Amino acid sequence: MIGKITGRVDYVAEDHALIEAAGVGYVVYCSRRTLRGLAPGGVGALYTELLVREDALTLYGFTTLAEREWHRLLTSVQGVGARVSLAILGALGPEATGRAIALGDISAVRGAPGVGPKLAARIVAELRDKAPVVMALGAAASRPAQAHGVAPQSAPASTGEVSAAPHPAAAGADEGAADARADAISALMNLGYGQSEAAGAVLAAQEADAGAAPSALIRAALRALAPGSGA
């Protein structure tokens, strides 16, 4: 099993990149969002999932462990293949994918290319109770894969679209929000609330106050979950 690949990015195409690691060039299929973070000639590090079939071995790449876990969950739904999963993750990103599914936002899932209303409804119905498991992983699962000991080299120009990596300050804010959300969900589950309702209440609270600490998120979620709150 290939769980991670680190190496020089040879080129970036519309749906895949070629990454050279230890003298071997690996074709890695990724979402467009993930591909935008890879620069030809630079060093790329991706968590991977290997799909084994009788006639092919296909490698899929993900910037974070959370993205890979969402891919695994999405492809567990009947009618969702790897390409559809990557389309959803490319359109929404792991954070928004989790938010949409946990809150039952079928229209957001429908916004991904190739996802019709019936499939979007099935994805939400089947994954709504499973979404909090990934969402509760916290910031560790949201950190990009790290590249160590590989020097960038010159390489051919990109055949696809490329952009710079996120600003460190923005990445730090995202990690803080992920940890706060994970702590709040865990606390509510310890109080006896189910994963789905805990995640939904915490997400709604975080939408209202993106920088809230776990304690504030817990209080807001408890108010929303209280009998007679209309939640």
Secondary structure, DSSP 8 states (H G I E B T S, - for coil): ---EEEEEEEEE-SSEEEEEETTEEEEEE--HHHHTT--TTSEEEEEEEEEE-SS-EEEEEESSHHHHHHHHHHTTSTT--HHHHHHHHHHHHHHHHHHHHHTT-HHHHHTSTT--HHHHHHHHHHHTTTHHHHHTT-GGGGS-----S---------SS-------HHHHHHHHHHHHHHHHHHHHHHHTT--HHHHHHHHHHHHHH-TT--HHHHHHHHHHHHSTTS--
